[in-house]
Structure formats: structure tokens, C-alpha cells
Amino acid sequence: MARLIIIDDEKSIRDALRDILEYEGYEVDEAKDGEEGLELIRQNSYDVALCDIKMPKMDGLELLLKAADVGKGTQFIMISAYGNVENAVEATKRGAFDFIIKPPDLNRLLVTVRNAIEKAKLVMETKTLKRRIYKLNEIVGDSDPIRRVKDTIDRVAPTEARVLITGANGSGKEMVAKQIHEKGSRSAMPLIEVNCAAIPSELIESELFGHEKGAFTGASARRTGKFEQADGGTLFLDEIGDMSLSAQAKVLRALQESKITRVGGDKEIKINVRVIAATNKDLRKEIQEGTFREDLFHRLSVIRIHVPPLADRREDIPLLADKFLHDIAEEYGAQTKEITPDAMAYLQSLPWTGNVRELRNVVERLVILCGDEISRNDVEMYA
């Protein structure tokens, strides 16, 4: 059942709205002024607030701002006898869902309430989904190397600095990039990922910068590139060490000028993108061999984060294995299995050349093939 609150200094209005809304099956609370309304919003969770603008102690527009700081996601429908354009525009600017003039039209009021409830549900679902995604991208570990990585992420995420992430395949570079994005000021905007190693060299420029219709054989329509898609957000260039020199030159120009040009086009397009890059290669060695541009390296590596291989942080293996056991059980809708102490010790002794990705695969294999308790013999057989 949706829960609503009526905030109005006129008792007759509160009584009339309560009768209508309770008849429709809603749970309704009420407050006689903005201060009382704010306190109830702090104490409870409301889908929708029906709020007057002109009230003693605290007016509706001030309440609207303070309620947003509470972070409950309550949708405000502002109701006022002063139905001027300025009030409506100001209410919308401050985040109101809608603005209705007193006395309200009953049909419009009920439709607006239903729509506001739907939006409140979507807001809550989005928050829940973000929390789940954040948990999936959580960097697990308490070893000194991982503490340093986490500390660097916390320091760099709120800035606009470009970041170069290095580390072996499967060590968690993509997770670091996602954490930087999610903890930064651009988290509400898109994170666009590009695996430079997976795209043929002749297509990488079109992938990054887009192309115009007829730019090359098969270009039957205009295409927006990853830089444009990431505008306002973050572009993650994974395995950038595999990018062709010609594409590197264009990326360098985009970073220098905050402009791109689509393949086959001549129009410059302004972009506002934070770039995070990652590689499993030694880029300084690539520079010496002439396969990577030194000027691009310095543009990308304002902050450098090295993700250690799993073999260098074996004390994190129990924490990682426990996380994977819970994640996999949740995916399969099954009960979480246990790993015996001697089985865990054996896991810690393995070389883990595939790093965290390999450990995750091994744990999933053990969950599928073993009983409720995973023994050392199980690990020796299936790891």
C-alpha cells in the first residue's frame, strides 16, 4: 500500500484530501505546517507528499529542498491557491513532481498521485539496483596492497584527474575503474567501456569517435562513438596498450582539446568526458619499442594505480572466496556452501596465474560440483 503525507495549514483541505485518498486505498498521514511535515518525513517513508506552498514556520518550497536532503525519495506534488507561473517554475526547479492549483480537480489529482507513486517506486528500485551493482563491484581484501589501492581510489574518485590502471589480466582493473566512477561526481552519468584489444584496428576509430553515413564501405548510417556516448560521464579504455598508433593520435587530440571529429566528417564536436585507461602491458617498454605514444602516456597517467596479482595478496583469498560463495549462491538461488579450513589453506597455496578471475571460476566450479561442505579433496580435484 502506498503511503502519502498531506502538508497544509488548512484543516479543511487536509480533511478533504485525506477522505479522497483513503477512499482510494492509500495510507495517509498529515502535518499542519512545514516543520511538522519535515519531521514526519525524517521519521517515516512516504511515496508522495501533497504540500501547500504558503505555510507558517516553513513554506513548501523550503520544505521541498530540505526533504530532498533527507534522501527518502518522496515525490512532492505542490498544491497552492496562488497558481502563478513563477511558483510552478520554482517548484519544478527544486524537484517537485507536479504543481496543482487549489481547489484541485479530483481526476487530475488522482492521476498525478498515481504517476508520482510510480516514479517513487522507480526511484527506489534504481537505488536498490545501484546498491547491488556497487556490491558486485566492491573491491574485497584487507591486505596492504589492496588497502593502498582503495585509499588511492577514495582520494582520486572525487576529482577529474585521469587515471591509468595497470595490472595482470584478471586482477581486477575493471573493478577499480567502476569504483572510481561510482564514487565520483559523475556517477549519475554513464560509464562507457571499450575493450581496445577486442576491436580490430581498422574499426577502433569508428568505435571511439563514430562515423558519418558513407564514411566507408558498410557505413549505411551515422553512428555515435563511445566518446559522445560518455559525454558528461566516464570513458573506460580497457587494454589501451593494444590501440593502434593512429587511434592513439586521435585520442590524444580529444584529451587535449575536448573535441572529436567523426570518421568521414569535418564537424568538431565538444565533449566533456573523464577518461580512465587500463592495460596489462608495460607502457614504458611499449614507448621504447615505438608502439605507444609517450605524450599519450603522460596525458593518461596523471594518477597511476597498480592492481597487485592475487599471488601477492594471498591473505585476501578467504575473503574473496567467501564473497564468491555468497554471490554464486544468490545467483543460483541456493544455500551458501562452506569451505573447510584445510581446503581454504590449499586454495591459498595455489599459484593463481589467472588472478581473481580464476579464483572466482574455481569457486563456482566447486559450488556446482561439490556437496554442502567443500573439502580439500574437492579443491585438489576441481581447482
Disulfide bonds with the S-S distance in Angstrom:
none
